[in-house]
Amino acid sequence: MNFIAWTIVACEIGFWVVIALGLITRYIFKREKLGFFFLALTPVIDLLLLIVTATDLYNGATATQVHAIAAIYLGSSIAFGKSLIRWADERFRYYIQKTGTKPVRKAGFEYARHSMKGTLQHLLAYIIGGAFLVAMIYFIGDPARTEVLSSTLKVWALVLGIDFVISISYFIWPRPEKVK
């Protein structure tokens, strides 16, 4: 794996480490502001990945699939970051602290709405990540060096379309209640 790929792996690990530190600090050590500080570090991790990727391309590297994945990661992290933190927070409170309500499995119309919300977040991730991809293509200015970025944008658009179809299908064929 190259340096950018390792940076993506390190950023993902760092993302979950700062969330864990934030939740532990907030709920176990009862340090609300310090916990918030750790949770607020998640965008800094994204910024580091952006700087490393841009520097690599600026120094003449040919764009690879890994550079495209970095843009996808950035878009997804920005679009889904807050809801992932909320998800982790709810589970931490219930399973670790033994407080709050048990997270419930959604079904029916509620699940369809939840799925569509996730798809709209995916659309936001596509817009943000796509903007990074287009910016990389524009600033490099050499179609031979950015071909993989263009093809990634097309494949991601197809995946987003499939995501929309799946979410719409839940309105037509609702997810059944789980049998107890």
N, C-alpha and C positions, 0 to 999 in steps of 0.2 A: 504494500500500500504506500501511496505517496504522502507527502507532508500534509496536503489539504485534507485527504481522507482521515488521517490521524487527528487533525484539528477538528473535523466534524465529530468524530467519536469522542474526543475530549470535551467538546462543547455540550454534547448530549449528556455525558456523565456529569459535567459541571452543572448543567441545568437541574438535574435531579438532586445533586448534592446540595445546592443552595436552597432548593425547595425543602429538602429534609432538614437542613440546618434552620431554616426559617420557621418551620412548624415545630421542631423540637424546642427552639429558643422561645417561641411564642407560648406554647402550651405546657411544656415540661418545666422550663425555667422561669415562666411567667414574665418574660421580658418582651413586651408587645412591640416597642419601638425597634429593638435590635432584631426581632423576628421579621418585622416589616423591611428593615434594611437588607437582610439576606434575601427576602423574596424580591426586593427591588433590584437585585443584582442580575436577574435573569436577562434583561435587555443588554447588560454589559457583555455578557457571554456572546450574544448575537453580534454585537459591535466588533468584538475580537475576531470572530469568524469572517465578518465582512472585510475587515482590515487585512487579514492574512490572505484571503482570496483575491482581493483587489491588488494587493502588492505583488502576488505571484503573477497575475496577468499583466500588470504594469511592467514587470521586469522581463516580459517577452515570452512567457509560457504560452503554449498552444492550449486553448480551452479544451478540457476533457470532460467526461461524464461526471467526474468528481466535482469540478467547478460548477456544473449544472446542479448537482445534488446540494451543493452549498447554498445556492440560490433558493432551491426548494425548501431546504431546512430553515433558512432565514424567514421566508414567507410563512411557513407553517408555524414556526416558533412565535412569530409576532401575532398571527391570526388566532392560534389555539392556546397561546401561553396562559392567558388569564383563566380560561375555562379549565385548563389542566391543573392550575394551582388551586382553583375552587374544588375540583374533583379530589385532589390529594388532601385538601383541607377537610372536606367532609369525611373521608375515609379515616384520616388520622384521628379526628375527634371521636368517631364511633368505635373503631377497632383498637386504637391505642389508648385513648383517654377514657373510653367507655362512657362518653357523653353524647348528646345529640341523638338524632333519629337514624335508624338504619337506612342506608341507601337502598332504594327500591328499584326493582327491575321494571322499566317502563313497558307498557303494552298499549295496543290500540292506537287511538288518535294521539294520545300523549307521546307515544314512541315515534309516530310519524312526524309530529312537530319537532321533536328532539333531533330526529334524523335530518330533517330539512334545515334546522338550525346549524347542524354540523356541516351540511353541504354548503350553506351560505358562508360559513367560516372557511371552508375549502376554497370557495370562490374568492374570498378575500385573500387567502394565502396565495392563490394563483395570480391575482392582480399584483400583490407585493413581490412575490418571487419572480413573476413574469417581468415586472419592471426592472428587477435586478438583472435578469437575463438579457433583456433588450438593452439596458445600459451597458452591459459588458460587450454585447455585439457592437453597439454604436462606438464605444470608446476604443475598442480594439481596431475596428474599421477594416478588418481583413476577413472576408467570408471563408477563406480556406482555414483560418485559425478558429473560427467560431461556428462552424457547421454543426457541431454536436450540441451547441446551445440552442440553435434554431430547431433542431429535431426534437430536443427535449421539451421545448415549449409546445410543439405539436402533439407529442405523446401525452403530455400533462393535460392538454385541452381535452383529449379523448378520455382520459381517466376522469376528469371533472364532469364530462358529459355522462359517463356511466354512473358516476356518483349521483347526479341529478335524477337519472332514470330510476335508480334503486330507491332513492328517497321518495319519489313520486309514487312508486309501487306500494309503499307502506300506507299511503292514503287509500289506495284501491284494495289492497289485501293487507289489512292491519295485522300487526304482530299479535299472536294470541297471548292470553294470560298464561302464566306458568302454572302448571298443575301442581298442587301441593300434595 
